[in-house]
Amino acid sequence: MSAEKNIKDNTSKEVLSEKSNKITGDIYVQDVHKYFGVTRALNGVNFNANFGEIHAIVGGNGCGKSTLAKVMSGVLPIDKGKVSVLGHTPTSPVMARNMGIATVFQEVMIAEEASVVDNLFVGSDDFWYKNLTQREKVLKAQEIMEDLVGEYVDPYTQAFNLSLPIKAWITIARAFLRENTKVLILDESSAALDFDSTERLFKKMRELRDKGVAVFIVTHRIAELVRISDKATVMRDGKDVGVLEKKDLNEKNLIGLMTGRTESGEKSKSFALQTKTDKVVMRAENLVVWPDSKPVNFEVKRGEIVGVTGLDGNGQDDFVKILAGVQESNGGTTEILDSNENFLKYNSLESAKNNGISFVSGDRKKEGILPNLSIYENLVVPLYKKTSRAGFLGFVDWMELNGIFEWEVERLSIKTGPRDNLIGSLSGGNQQKVMIARSFAQHPKVLILNDPARGIDVSTKRDLYIHLRNYVEEGNTVVFLSSELEEFIGLCPKVIVFRNGTVFDIFENEKINADTLLEGMFGQTAGIGETFISSKSNDTNIESTLSKNLKNESNKQNKKIVKVIDFEKENSSNKTINKIKVKTF
């Protein structure tokens, strides 16, 4: 008997009453169907859940997970079937909210021009915080953001000035601010968070569960859901294919159900591909990521995959964006080897593209997809000029473009539906695949990836790693930033760890593992003393490096306190001042 059949047989006895054919439990979904034209997003989904548990909904891209979350939240109407929360069916977001259903959707939805505090309390005036003064809202905003983020966040800061992880925290904080929450649905909410931030989110989820809240997580991160979930419903092609209890929650069972294949799901033990040449193709000299950070000297060779990581907000995102020409540095130079084997300085996205550098952003909404264009156009539009005949003003070779489109869709298993549909018609994971495919289709010399696997399923991740290995074997180069440490194992022969806007440590080959990388991210390893990143090691000054890190941490705390004091000066009156508790980490 297959694992899938065994699990599903057990599930059917647990979830479906054979006599009544009705699902039991505090919360249940029964034979739910949802259609978008000819596309069957949900095709008969059944499962139940109880209050006081963390229930994962997992599956590959396009399997219907996010659609199910929207159905349960009252955002989408059901075409057939039933959703019940204590006997009631949410038919609109407002009704769901009044029922105590709070949802954090996959896409980060905030008002870019509005402040942190305004984003947190938008739409809440008629509900739980209608009697709060603006000052009280500011204090509340500061308290919850500091608790979630782990550091002070200025409540008056406009959202467009914030990093993607901080924006993600704002959307999450809205749900935690509500006092009547009975059901919390998190749709890929940890995708933009690093390890440390994810742990804080998990702590909050456990607190809610222990208070009797039903917490649903929609995720691709297998390792995370194994740790946090009490139960998992696995979906494939719009259907539920099994429910796993805590004792059966492991990678082998999850991947087997998700893919329909009997794969072990074990992590690869293979060593990463080693560089076959000493030819440097990209370098940075005295690169200053932050105005007050130590300069970085960096070089990457032809046929090399260099990993980049760090705790959220430590400069690694800025670093790869500078390399890609997306963001200006605060000093120093970036150079790429041109076709004449000479190093050429570049400092813009256009010059980077013209010299064979391609960038895939982890923030597909802001820096990736073209929302007003079709799926097809999003993938091939950078190729119009390259495939045109008789020069730039010539005719586009549509046959060639069609072939490229079909090839990239096939190799990344993109579920597109009609290719002329807008890119927004795809799931978030499939949108991310289109962005990756667009970069591959350009055949760049250097591919810079900023959390490219954010929002894509485990099967696609595996295929992506295979394509990256093939890509570097052809003599190309990859700079690979990721917040998922397991992605580096067996893929990158070298990983650099950022702290405080500069490189803190470098790990190579057998030293690349989750534990060691985490120690580096938290500043618990020796560090490199110097920040030259190449195959040659430099002398290490451990004492000075650690001393500087401690000083920087102290300065951060001082900045927090100053900001609190300033707030009190600006907003105090003759009344008694409420003190703000400032936490130190």
TITOR-81418 format. One record per residue (C-alpha): z, y, x; residue number from 1; residue in one letter. Coordinates in steps of 0.25 Angstrom, whole numbers, plus 5000, padded with zeros to 4 digits. Layout:
# TITOR-81418
Z:Y:X:NUM:A
...
END
This chain:
# TITOR-81418
5000:5000:5000:1:M
4996:5014:5006:2:S
5006:5024:5008:3:A
5000:5033:4998:4:E
5000:5023:4987:5:K
5014:5019:4990:6:N
5019:5033:4990:7:I
5011:5037:4977:8:K
5016:5025:4970:9:D
5031:5029:4973:10:N
5027:5043:4969:11:T
5022:5039:4956:12:S
5034:5032:4952:13:K
5043:5044:4956:14:E
5035:5055:4950:15:V
5028:5049:4938:16:L
5035:5042:4927:17:S
5027:5030:4924:18:E
5031:5030:4909:19:K
5030:5045:4907:20:S
5019:5048:4917:21:N
5027:5062:4919:22:K
5032:5067:4932:23:I
5047:5069:4933:24:T
5055:5079:4941:25:G
5060:5093:4940:26:D
5046:5098:4945:27:I
5033:5090:4942:28:Y
5018:5090:4943:29:V
5011:5081:4934:30:Q
4996:5078:4934:31:D
4993:5092:4939:32:V
4978:5096:4940:33:H
4972:5109:4945:34:K
4957:5112:4946:35:Y
4949:5123:4952:36:F
4935:5121:4947:37:G
4931:5107:4951:38:V
4942:5106:4962:39:T
4954:5098:4958:40:R
4965:5105:4966:41:A
4976:5096:4959:42:L
4972:5083:4953:43:N
4984:5076:4946:44:G
4996:5080:4954:45:V
5009:5074:4951:46:N
5023:5075:4958:47:F
5037:5079:4955:48:N
5048:5087:4962:49:A
5063:5090:4960:50:N
5071:5102:4962:51:F
5079:5102:4975:52:G
5068:5096:4983:53:E
5057:5100:4993:54:I
5044:5094:4988:55:H
5032:5095:4997:56:A
5017:5095:4992:57:I
5008:5091:5003:58:V
4993:5087:5005:59:G
4980:5091:5012:60:G
4973:5105:5010:61:N
4967:5106:4996:62:G
4975:5095:4990:63:C
4981:5104:4980:64:G
4995:5107:4985:65:K
4994:5122:4984:66:S
4987:5121:4970:67:T
4999:5112:4966:68:L
5009:5123:4971:69:A
5001:5134:4963:70:K
5001:5125:4950:71:V
5016:5123:4952:72:M
5018:5138:4953:73:S
5011:5141:4941:74:G
5000:5148:4949:75:V
4989:5139:4945:76:L
4988:5132:4931:77:P
4987:5117:4930:78:I
4974:5111:4924:79:D
4981:5098:4921:80:K
4995:5092:4922:81:G
5009:5098:4923:82:K
5019:5105:4932:83:V
5033:5106:4928:84:S
5045:5113:4934:85:V
5057:5109:4925:86:L
5048:5107:4913:87:G
5041:5120:4915:88:H
5027:5122:4920:89:T
5024:5135:4928:90:P
5011:5142:4922:91:T
5011:5154:4930:92:S
5017:5160:4943:93:P
5027:5169:4935:94:V
5031:5157:4927:95:M
5033:5148:4939:96:A
5041:5160:4946:97:R
5050:5161:4933:98:N
5052:5145:4934:99:M
5057:5147:4948:100:G
5045:5142:4955:101:I
5043:5150:4968:102:A
5030:5147:4976:103:T
5025:5151:4990:104:V
5010:5149:4991:105:F
5002:5145:5003:106:Q
4996:5159:5005:107:E
5005:5170:5009:108:V
5004:5180:4998:109:M
5010:5193:5001:110:I
5007:5208:5000:111:A
5002:5212:5014:112:E
5005:5227:5011:113:E
5019:5224:5005:114:A
5032:5223:5013:115:S
5040:5211:5015:116:V
5050:5215:5004:117:V
5039:5218:4994:118:D
5032:5205:4996:119:N
5045:5197:4994:120:L
5049:5204:4981:121:F
5035:5206:4975:122:V
5035:5201:4960:123:G
5050:5199:4960:124:S
5055:5211:4953:125:D
5055:5204:4940:126:D
5063:5192:4945:127:F
5074:5190:4954:128:W
5075:5203:4963:129:Y
5071:5213:4952:130:K
5085:5220:4954:131:N
5084:5221:4969:132:L
5083:5235:4975:133:T
5072:5237:4986:134:Q
5083:5237:4996:135:R
5088:5224:4991:136:E
5074:5218:4991:137:K
5073:5222:5006:138:V
5086:5216:5010:139:L
5082:5203:5002:140:K
5069:5203:5009:141:A
5074:5204:5023:142:Q
5085:5193:5020:143:E
5075:5183:5015:144:I
5064:5186:5025:145:M
5074:5185:5037:146:E
5080:5172:5032:147:D
5066:5166:5030:148:L
5058:5172:5042:149:V
5070:5171:5052:150:G
5069:5185:5056:151:E
5069:5199:5051:152:Y
5057:5203:5043:153:V
5056:5218:5039:154:D
5055:5219:5024:155:P
5047:5231:5024:156:Y
5036:5225:5033:157:T
5022:5224:5026:158:Q
5017:5210:5025:159:A
5004:5212:5032:160:F
5013:5215:5045:161:N
5019:5201:5044:162:L
5015:5188:5050:163:S
5010:5177:5041:164:L
5023:5169:5042:165:P
5031:5181:5038:166:I
5022:5183:5026:167:K
5024:5168:5022:168:A
5039:5170:5023:169:W
5037:5182:5013:170:I
5031:5173:5003:171:T
5041:5162:5005:172:I
5053:5172:5004:173:A
5048:5176:4990:174:R
5051:5162:4985:175:A
5064:5162:4991:176:F
5068:5175:4986:177:L
5067:5170:4971:178:R
5080:5166:4965:179:E
5075:5157:4954:180:N
5067:5147:4963:181:T
5067:5133:4958:182:K
5054:5128:4964:183:V
5049:5133:4977:184:L
5034:5130:4981:185:I
5030:5133:4995:186:L
5015:5131:4997:187:D
5013:5130:5013:188:E
5023:5140:5015:189:S
5027:5136:5029:190:S
5012:5136:5033:191:A
5014:5150:5040:192:A
5028:5147:5045:193:L
5032:5142:5059:194:D
5042:5131:5061:195:F
5055:5140:5061:196:D
5050:5147:5049:197:S
5047:5134:5042:198:T
5061:5129:5045:199:E
5067:5141:5038:200:R
5058:5139:5026:201:L
5063:5124:5025:202:F
5077:5129:5025:203:K
5075:5138:5013:204:K
5067:5126:5006:205:M
5079:5117:5008:206:R
5089:5127:5003:207:E
5081:5129:4990:208:L
5079:5114:4989:209:R
5094:5112:4990:210:D
5096:5123:4979:211:K
5088:5114:4970:212:G
5074:5121:4972:213:V
5062:5113:4972:214:A
5054:5116:4984:215:V
5039:5112:4985:216:F
5032:5114:4998:217:I
5016:5113:4999:218:V
5013:5110:5014:219:T
5004:5104:5024:220:H
5015:5103:5035:221:R
5019:5089:5035:222:I
5030:5090:5045:223:A
5037:5101:5037:224:E
5036:5094:5023:225:L
5042:5081:5029:226:V
5054:5089:5034:227:R
5056:5098:5022:228:I
5052:5090:5010:229:S
5059:5081:5000:230:D
5047:5075:4994:231:K
5032:5078:4996:232:A
5020:5076:4986:233:T
5007:5074:4993:234:V
4994:5079:4988:235:M
4979:5075:4990:236:R
4967:5080:4983:237:D
4974:5086:4972:238:G
4983:5074:4969:239:K
4997:5070:4973:240:D
4996:5057:4981:241:V
5011:5054:4984:242:G
5025:5059:4985:243:V
5033:5057:4997:244:L
5049:5057:4997:245:E
5057:5062:5008:246:K
5058:5048:5015:247:K
5043:5047:5015:248:D
5039:5061:5019:249:L
5032:5059:5033:250:N
5019:5063:5039:251:E
5013:5049:5038:252:K
5015:5048:5023:253:N
5011:5063:5020:254:L
4999:5062:5028:255:I
4995:5049:5022:256:G
4996:5054:5008:257:L
4989:5068:5011:258:M
4977:5061:5018:259:T
4976:5048:5011:260:G
4976:5042:5024:261:R
4986:5032:5031:262:T
4988:5041:5043:263:E
5001:5041:5051:264:S
5003:5056:5050:265:G
5010:5055:5064:266:E
5008:5067:5073:267:K
4998:5065:5084:268:S
5004:5061:5098:269:K
4991:5064:5105:270:S
4991:5075:5116:271:F
4983:5087:5115:272:A
4970:5089:5121:273:L
4971:5094:5135:274:Q
4963:5106:5140:275:T
4951:5100:5149:276:K
4948:5114:5156:277:T
4955:5125:5162:278:D
4945:5135:5156:279:K
4952:5147:5149:280:V
4945:5152:5137:281:V
4955:5162:5131:282:M
4966:5170:5138:283:R
4976:5181:5135:284:A
4982:5190:5146:285:E
4995:5197:5144:286:N
4994:5196:5129:287:L
5005:5203:5122:288:V
5007:5197:5108:289:V
5018:5207:5104:290:W
5020:5221:5110:291:P
5034:5216:5116:292:D
5030:5202:5119:293:S
5027:5196:5133:294:K
5012:5195:5136:295:P
5005:5181:5135:296:V
4995:5176:5145:297:N
4987:5165:5138:298:F
4975:5156:5141:299:E
4968:5144:5134:300:V
4958:5135:5139:301:K
4945:5129:5134:302:R
4948:5116:5126:303:G
4963:5119:5124:304:E
4972:5120:5112:305:I
4984:5129:5114:306:V
4995:5129:5104:307:G
5003:5142:5100:308:V
5016:5142:5092:309:T
5029:5149:5090:310:G
5039:5153:5079:311:L
5034:5162:5069:312:D
5032:5177:5074:313:G
5033:5174:5089:314:N
5019:5179:5092:315:G
5010:5167:5092:316:Q
5002:5171:5080:317:D
4999:5185:5086:318:D
4995:5178:5099:319:F
4985:5169:5093:320:V
4979:5181:5085:321:K
4978:5189:5097:322:I
4970:5178:5104:323:L
4961:5177:5092:324:A
4959:5192:5092:325:G
4965:5193:5078:326:V
4977:5202:5083:327:Q
4978:5212:5095:328:E
4987:5209:5106:329:S
4998:5219:5111:330:N
4992:5218:5125:331:G
4984:5209:5135:332:G
4971:5202:5133:333:T
4964:5190:5127:334:T
4952:5184:5133:335:E
4941:5174:5129:336:I
4931:5166:5138:337:L
4917:5171:5134:338:D
4904:5163:5135:339:S
4902:5168:5149:340:N
4916:5162:5153:341:E
4922:5176:5155:342:N
4935:5181:5148:343:F
4932:5191:5137:344:L
4944:5200:5132:345:K
4945:5200:5116:346:Y
4954:5207:5107:347:N
4948:5206:5093:348:S
4945:5195:5083:349:L
4930:5199:5084:350:E
4930:5197:5099:351:S
4938:5185:5098:352:A
4928:5178:5088:353:K
4916:5183:5096:354:N
4921:5176:5108:355:N
4924:5162:5102:356:G
4938:5164:5096:357:I
4942:5159:5082:358:S
4955:5161:5075:359:F
4961:5153:5063:360:V
4973:5161:5057:361:S
4985:5154:5050:362:G
4984:5166:5040:363:D
4972:5162:5033:364:R
4974:5172:5022:365:K
4975:5184:5031:366:K
4967:5180:5043:367:E
4958:5168:5039:368:G
4951:5166:5026:369:I
4941:5176:5020:370:L
4946:5176:5005:371:P
4933:5182:4999:372:N
4924:5172:5005:373:L
4921:5157:5001:374:S
4926:5145:5009:375:I
4912:5143:5015:376:Y
4912:5158:5020:377:E
4926:5157:5025:378:N
4922:5146:5034:379:L
4908:5150:5039:380:V
4908:5166:5039:381:V
4911:5167:5054:382:P
4898:5159:5056:383:L
4888:5167:5049:384:Y
4884:5175:5061:385:K
4884:5162:5070:386:K
4875:5155:5061:387:T
4865:5166:5057:388:S
4851:5165:5062:389:R
4843:5177:5068:390:A
4856:5184:5072:391:G
4867:5190:5065:392:F
4858:5195:5054:393:L
4851:5182:5052:394:G
4853:5172:5041:395:F
4865:5163:5041:396:V
4863:5148:5043:397:D
4869:5143:5031:398:W
4866:5129:5034:399:M
4873:5129:5047:400:E
4885:5136:5040:401:L
4885:5126:5029:402:N
4886:5115:5040:403:G
4897:5122:5047:404:I
4905:5124:5034:405:F
4904:5109:5030:406:E
4907:5104:5043:407:W
4920:5112:5044:408:E
4924:5109:5030:409:V
4923:5094:5033:410:E
4930:5094:5046:411:R
4942:5102:5041:412:L
4942:5095:5027:413:S
4942:5108:5020:414:I
4942:5106:5005:415:K
4933:5118:5001:416:T
4928:5115:4987:417:G
4916:5124:4984:418:P
4913:5131:4997:419:R
4909:5144:4990:420:D
4923:5146:4984:421:N
4932:5157:4990:422:L
4941:5152:5002:423:I
4953:5155:4993:424:G
4950:5143:4984:425:S
4954:5134:4996:426:L
4968:5129:4998:427:S
4975:5136:5010:428:G
4973:5124:5019:429:G
4958:5124:5016:430:N
4957:5139:5019:431:Q
4964:5136:5032:432:Q
4954:5125:5035:433:K
4942:5134:5032:434:V
4948:5144:5043:435:M
4949:5133:5053:436:I
4935:5128:5050:437:A
4929:5143:5051:438:R
4935:5143:5065:439:S
4930:5130:5069:440:F
4916:5133:5064:441:A
4915:5145:5074:442:Q
4917:5136:5086:443:H
4926:5146:5093:444:P
4929:5144:5108:445:K
4944:5147:5105:446:V
4950:5144:5091:447:L
4964:5151:5088:448:I
4972:5144:5077:449:L
4984:5151:5071:450:N
4991:5140:5063:451:D
4977:5135:5058:452:P
4984:5123:5051:453:A
4992:5131:5042:454:R
4990:5126:5028:455:G
4981:5114:5031:456:I
4985:5100:5029:457:D
4988:5089:5039:458:V
4975:5082:5039:459:S
4967:5095:5041:460:T
4977:5098:5053:461:K
4974:5085:5059:462:R
4959:5088:5058:463:D
4961:5102:5064:464:L
4968:5096:5076:465:Y
4956:5087:5078:466:I
4946:5098:5077:467:H
4954:5107:5087:468:L
4954:5095:5097:469:R
4939:5093:5096:470:N
4937:5108:5097:471:Y
4945:5110:5110:472:V
4938:5097:5115:473:E
4925:5105:5114:474:E
4930:5115:5123:475:G
4936:5125:5113:476:N
4950:5131:5113:477:T
4961:5132:5103:478:V
4974:5141:5102:479:V
4982:5135:5091:480:F
4994:5142:5085:481:L
5002:5133:5075:482:S
5016:5134:5069:483:S
5016:5119:5067:484:E
5020:5113:5080:485:L
5015:5099:5077:486:E
5001:5104:5077:487:E
5002:5107:5093:488:F
5005:5092:5096:489:I
4993:5084:5101:490:G
4984:5097:5099:491:L
4988:5107:5109:492:C
4991:5105:5124:493:P
4998:5118:5125:494:K
5007:5126:5115:495:V
5012:5140:5118:496:I
5025:5145:5110:497:V
5026:5160:5107:498:F
5040:5167:5105:499:R
5042:5182:5104:500:N
5027:5185:5105:501:G
5024:5178:5118:502:T
5023:5164:5124:503:V
5037:5157:5125:504:F
5033:5143:5130:505:D
5021:5134:5132:506:I
5021:5119:5129:507:F
5010:5109:5133:508:E
5006:5094:5130:509:N
5018:5085:5128:510:E
5028:5097:5127:511:K
5021:5101:5114:512:I
5030:5096:5103:513:N
5036:5102:5091:514:A
5050:5102:5097:515:D
5046:5109:5110:516:T
5038:5119:5103:517:L
5049:5123:5094:518:L
5058:5125:5105:519:E
5048:5134:5111:520:G
5046:5142:5098:521:M
5061:5144:5097:522:F
5062:5148:5112:523:G
5070:5136:5116:524:Q
5061:5131:5128:525:T
5060:5137:5141:526:A
5048:5146:5139:527:G
5037:5149:5149:528:I
5042:5162:5155:529:G
5028:5167:5157:530:E
5018:5168:5146:531:T
5005:5163:5153:532:F
4999:5152:5145:533:I
4990:5143:5153:534:S
4990:5129:5160:535:S
4999:5135:5171:536:K
5014:5136:5169:537:S
5022:5148:5173:538:N
5036:5150:5178:539:D
5046:5150:5167:540:T
5057:5160:5166:541:N
5066:5154:5156:542:I
5078:5163:5156:543:E
5069:5176:5155:544:S
5061:5170:5143:545:T
5073:5165:5135:546:L
5080:5178:5138:547:S
5068:5186:5133:548:K
5067:5177:5120:549:N
5082:5180:5117:550:L
5080:5195:5119:551:K
5068:5195:5110:552:N
5076:5187:5099:553:E
5087:5197:5101:554:S
5078:5209:5099:555:N
5072:5203:5086:556:K
5086:5202:5081:557:Q
5089:5217:5085:558:N
5076:5221:5078:559:K
5081:5214:5065:560:K
5094:5221:5065:561:I
5088:5235:5068:562:V
5079:5233:5056:563:K
5090:5230:5047:564:V
5098:5242:5051:565:I
5086:5251:5049:566:D
5085:5245:5035:567:F
5099:5249:5032:568:E
5097:5263:5038:569:K
5085:5265:5029:570:E
5091:5260:5016:571:N
5106:5262:5016:572:S
5113:5272:5007:573:S
5127:5275:5004:574:N
5128:5261:4998:575:K
5134:5249:5005:576:T
5123:5243:5014:577:I
5120:5229:5013:578:N
5119:5222:5026:579:K
5107:5214:5030:580:I
5111:5201:5037:581:K
5102:5199:5049:582:V
5101:5185:5054:583:K
5098:5181:5068:584:T
5090:5169:5073:585:F
END
